[in-house]
Every structure is written in C-alpha cells, then in structure tokens.
Amino acid sequence: MCTVNMSLRKTTFSIKNINISIPNRTLIKDFSLTVESNNFLVILGKNGAGKSLSLHTFAGLRSAESGEILLNNNNINNLKRRDIAKTLALLPQDSEDIFPATVFDSVLIGRHPHISPFNKETMEDIKISLDALDKVGLLDLKNSNINILSGGERRRLSIAQVIAQNAKIYLLDEPTNHLDMESIESLNSALSQFEGTLIVVSHDREFVSSLATRIIELTPDKISDYGSGYEDYLLANDAN
C-alpha cells in the first residue's frame, strides 16, 4: 500500500473497463466512467440490477472481476483505507448499530480517518461533528442513546457521519430511505452546497430530478449513460 496526497480540492473519480459479477451472472461489463467535482451522478435501475453492489465496488470494499477504479489517477487497490476514507465516503442502504453509543459518539466515527492512531479527537473534530448533527437536525439529541432513535433519525445520523467525514466524494445508497419530507428538504439543501462529487443510487424521483446532473441506467443487457439530468432521461425514454 502507498500513501498518496489526496488533499486536492478538485477530485476526479474514474472507472476503467470494470466488470462486476455475482455467481452465474455479470452485472456490469466493460464499463468506463469519469466523474469530476460538482457533478451529481445518479444510478438508476430495477431491483437486482447491481446498483448497491456497484457502489460497494466503487468504494473499494469488494473487488471487481477486472478493470480499475481510480481516485485522482491512483488505483484504489494501491491506497491505504485511511487515505481512501479521507477522500470517499459511503452511505450504505442500511446501517446497523452494533454497540450502544450516544448520537455524538456515533457521528464522531466519521472523523476517524482524520485522527491518527492512539490520538484523541481535536476541538476541530468535535466542531465538525456537531455541525454535521446540526445540518441533519439532530443536534438536540447529541447526548441521547442511539437505541431511542426512530428509523428516520437513524438514517439522518448515518448521513451526518458521511458529512463529518469531510470527504470529496459521496457514494450514497438510497439516501432518502426512511426520511420525511422536511428531512429530505434538509438533505437536498446540504447536498446542493456540496462542492465535491456525488454518486447516488435512488428510486426517489423528486430527489433525483431536483439535483441530478447526469443519469446512468443499469439494465440486464446494457448500461445507458444519458449524460444529463432527469428531464432529458425521461424525454429519451419517452422517445423510445
């Protein structure tokens, strides 16, 4: 593994000739993609198309059968997990709370890539974590145990962890799951101010139409890159 300076303000995320498979089935075949800062890419597709699996592969949590995933032209397989986590944050579709903890302790997990081993969090880490809770409307619950949170509040906490991670690339899997309309509006506001790269899997049409700058659709026989927003995607499908 190598240590690479990933602190560039503009970050490029690239996929080159990637193949992703499950037993007896190829989900993604010979796919290439480049996404730069200030882009909001949405991946669409039916259940089982491989959207979530693709996000986990893009994050380097599972290996592709072939091809490369590059962060600023560095192969993700050659980077330390800490360096990857400083640059790329993944929001899974579902999150499990393994250990009891407070809301604040949980959001502070997002700062772990920035805290050296055996060191404690700094005042900056605490401030960033509290700001993240404030953005998702959970600041008043910072001292509460996560076991009392509703499903929507837990989802907002997971989003706060991603925000606290201060990464330049967000991979978000169904971020509006369990969220009420007010929380979705807050999420939209936070993401519209994000200056990095967003790659999102979502079935929420209103959420997608409000923010997407590029649409990719996974189908069993091909991958379609529409290169623009949701309205153009709808027009292209109506024409077909």
TORLO-738785 format. One line per 4 residues: number of its first residue (from 1); their letters; for each residue x, y, z of C-alpha. Coordinates in Angstrom, 2 decimals, m for minus. Example, Ala and Ser with C-alpha at 12.3 -4.5 7.8 and 13.67 -1.06 7.14 Angstrom:
<recs>
1 = as = 12.30 m4.50 7.80; 13.67 m1.06 7.14
</recs>
This chain:
<recs>
1 = mctv = 0.00 0.00 0.00; 1.12 3.54 m0.66; 0.37 6.87 0.95; m0.84 9.49 m1.51
5 = nmsl = m1.68 13.15 m1.03; m5.43 13.19 m1.66; m5.96 16.76 m0.43; m6.55 18.26 m3.88
9 = rktt = m9.68 20.40 m3.82; m10.93 19.03 m7.13; m11.11 15.27 m7.13; m11.53 13.00 m10.14
13 = fsik = m13.20 9.62 m9.78; m12.72 7.24 m12.70; m13.72 3.71 m13.59; m11.90 1.96 m16.43
17 = nini = m13.20 m1.16 m18.18; m14.71 m2.55 m15.00; m16.53 m5.89 m14.75; m18.72 m6.73 m11.74
21 = sipn = m20.26 m10.17 m11.34; m22.15 m12.39 m8.94; m22.26 m16.19 m9.27; m23.58 m17.14 m12.74
25 = rtli = m24.33 m13.54 m13.70; m22.44 m10.48 m14.97; m23.94 m7.23 m13.69; m21.51 m4.66 m15.13
29 = kdfs = m19.48 m5.41 m18.25; m16.54 m3.39 m19.58; m17.84 m0.13 m18.11; m15.85 3.12 m18.02
33 = ltve = m16.78 6.41 m16.38; m15.20 9.65 m15.18; m16.93 11.98 m12.70; m15.36 15.25 m11.59
37 = snnf = m16.18 17.68 m8.80; m19.52 19.49 m8.76; m21.26 16.64 m10.55; m24.28 14.72 m9.24
41 = lvil = m24.42 11.32 m10.93; m27.48 9.15 m10.28; m27.50 5.41 m10.99; m30.95 4.07 m11.86
45 = gkng = m32.10 0.51 m12.40; m34.54 m2.12 m11.26; m34.04 m4.18 m8.10; m31.24 m6.67 m8.59
49 = agks = m29.57 m4.66 m11.36; m26.39 m4.32 m9.29; m26.65 m0.71 m8.14; m25.71 m1.25 m4.47
53 = lslh = m23.06 m3.81 m5.37; m21.56 m1.28 m7.78; m21.33 1.38 m5.05; m19.54 m1.05 m2.71
57 = tfag = m17.15 m1.92 m5.52; m16.56 1.76 m6.32; m15.71 2.29 m2.63; m13.11 m0.48 m2.76
61 = lrsa = m14.99 m2.70 m0.30; m15.20 m5.57 m2.78; m13.08 m6.41 m5.79; m14.22 m6.13 m9.37
65 = esge = m13.52 m9.10 m11.63; m11.40 m6.82 m13.83; m10.76 m3.16 m14.54; m9.60 m0.23 m12.43
69 = illn = m11.11 2.27 m10.00; m9.07 5.47 m9.78; m9.03 8.36 m7.31; m7.07 11.22 m8.83
73 = nnni = m5.50 8.67 m11.20; m4.41 6.44 m8.27; m5.65 2.85 m8.35; m7.87 2.41 m5.28
77 = nnlk = m6.33 m1.03 m4.64; m2.95 0.63 m4.06; m4.22 3.13 m1.48; m4.47 2.74 2.28
81 = rrdi = m8.02 2.54 3.61; m7.40 5.65 5.70; m6.43 7.65 2.60; m9.47 6.36 0.73
85 = aktl = m11.77 7.28 3.63; m10.40 10.82 3.71; m11.48 11.22 0.10; m14.50 8.94 m0.33
89 = allp = m17.48 8.36 1.98; m20.07 5.59 1.52; m23.62 5.71 2.85; m24.95 2.12 2.76
93 = qdse = m28.61 1.45 2.10; m28.99 0.10 5.64; m26.86 0.63 8.74; m26.67 m1.47 11.90
97 = difp = m25.79 m0.19 15.36; m23.56 m2.91 16.79; m22.68 m1.24 20.10; m24.67 1.16 22.32
101 = atvf = m23.43 4.73 21.96; m24.61 8.32 22.06; m25.60 10.21 18.94; m22.49 12.36 19.26
105 = dsvl = m20.15 9.37 19.68; m21.70 7.83 16.58; m21.26 10.86 14.35; m17.68 11.20 15.58
109 = igrh = m16.96 7.90 13.80; m16.94 9.95 10.62; m13.82 11.73 11.88; m11.80 8.54 12.49
113 = phis = m9.93 8.67 9.14; m8.60 12.10 10.14; m7.49 11.08 13.65; m4.08 9.43 13.92
117 = pfnk = m3.90 6.09 15.76; m3.70 6.45 19.56; m4.65 10.14 19.33; m7.84 11.73 20.63
121 = etme = m10.21 13.86 18.63; m9.37 17.56 18.45; m11.63 20.54 19.01; m11.91 20.79 15.21
125 = diki = m13.15 17.18 15.04; m15.75 17.96 17.71; m16.88 21.12 15.91; m17.19 19.35 12.54
129 = slda = m19.20 16.55 14.17; m21.56 18.95 15.91; m22.03 20.94 12.70; m22.91 17.70 10.89
133 = ldkv = m25.55 16.90 13.51; m26.92 20.40 13.16; m27.27 20.03 9.38; m29.45 16.92 9.79
137 = glld = m31.44 18.33 12.73; m30.08 16.02 15.43; m28.03 18.46 17.47; m30.58 18.49 20.32
141 = lkns = m30.22 14.70 20.57; m26.41 14.63 20.69; m26.31 13.14 24.20; m29.12 10.63 23.59
145 = nini = m28.51 6.91 23.16; m28.89 5.78 19.56; m31.24 3.00 20.75; m34.05 5.56 21.24
149 = lsgg = m33.84 6.93 17.69; m36.56 6.32 15.12; m35.73 4.83 11.72; m35.68 8.27 10.13
153 = errr = m33.45 9.69 12.87; m31.02 6.79 12.48; m30.87 7.49 8.75; m30.15 11.15 9.42
157 = lsia = m27.39 10.10 11.83; m25.79 7.96 9.11; m25.92 10.96 6.77; m24.31 13.10 9.49
161 = qvia = m21.45 10.58 9.72; m20.85 10.99 5.99; m20.90 14.79 6.29; m18.48 14.67 9.25
165 = qnak = m16.09 12.53 7.23; m15.45 15.66 5.14; m14.78 13.61 2.02; m14.72 14.97 m1.52
169 = iyll = m16.69 12.06 m3.00; m20.01 10.82 m1.61; m21.38 7.41 m2.60; m24.96 7.41 m1.32
173 = dept = m27.24 4.37 m1.49; m30.92 5.36 m1.26; m30.17 8.38 1.00; m33.85 9.36 1.36
177 = nhld = m34.87 5.98 2.82; m36.99 6.47 6.00; m36.82 10.28 5.71; m39.86 12.55 6.00
181 = mesi = m40.34 15.47 3.61; m38.70 18.02 5.93; m35.62 15.81 6.29; m35.42 15.28 2.52
185 = esln = m35.52 19.04 2.00; m32.69 19.45 4.52; m30.71 16.75 2.72; m31.31 18.46 m0.63
189 = sals = m30.07 21.74 0.83; m26.90 20.14 2.24; m26.10 18.30 m0.99; m26.75 21.34 m3.19
193 = qfeg = m24.00 23.14 m1.25; m21.57 20.23 m1.53; m18.67 21.10 m3.85; m17.44 17.57 m4.38
197 = tliv = m18.58 14.57 m6.41; m21.87 12.79 m5.75; m22.68 9.29 m6.99; m26.13 8.26 m5.81
201 = vshd = m28.43 5.27 m6.11; m32.04 6.35 m5.64; m35.62 5.44 m6.57; m36.88 8.80 m5.27
205 = refv = m37.91 10.63 m8.44; m38.36 14.05 m6.84; m34.97 13.82 m5.14; m33.30 12.73 m8.39
209 = ssla = m35.00 15.37 m10.54; m34.06 18.18 m8.17; m30.31 17.55 m8.09; m29.10 15.11 m10.78
213 = trii = m26.74 16.46 m13.44; m26.15 13.06 m15.06; m28.11 9.82 m15.23; m26.85 6.28 m15.76
217 = eltp = m29.28 3.38 m16.04; m28.38 m0.27 m15.46; m30.41 m2.82 m17.41; m29.78 m6.54 m17.97
221 = dkis = m28.42 m6.06 m21.50; m26.66 m2.68 m21.34; m25.63 0.43 m19.40; m27.08 3.68 m20.72
225 = dygs = m25.29 6.96 m19.94; m27.67 9.84 m20.59; m25.02 12.45 m19.85; m27.52 14.94 m18.44
229 = gyed = m30.31 15.41 m15.91; m33.55 13.62 m15.13; m35.74 15.54 m17.59; m33.52 14.51 m20.50
233 = ylla = m33.60 10.93 m19.23; m37.43 10.99 m19.24; m37.51 12.53 m22.72; m35.13 9.90 m24.07
237 = ndan = m37.26 7.09 m22.62; m40.47 8.62 m23.96; m38.88 8.75 m27.41; m38.11 5.07 m27.18
</recs>
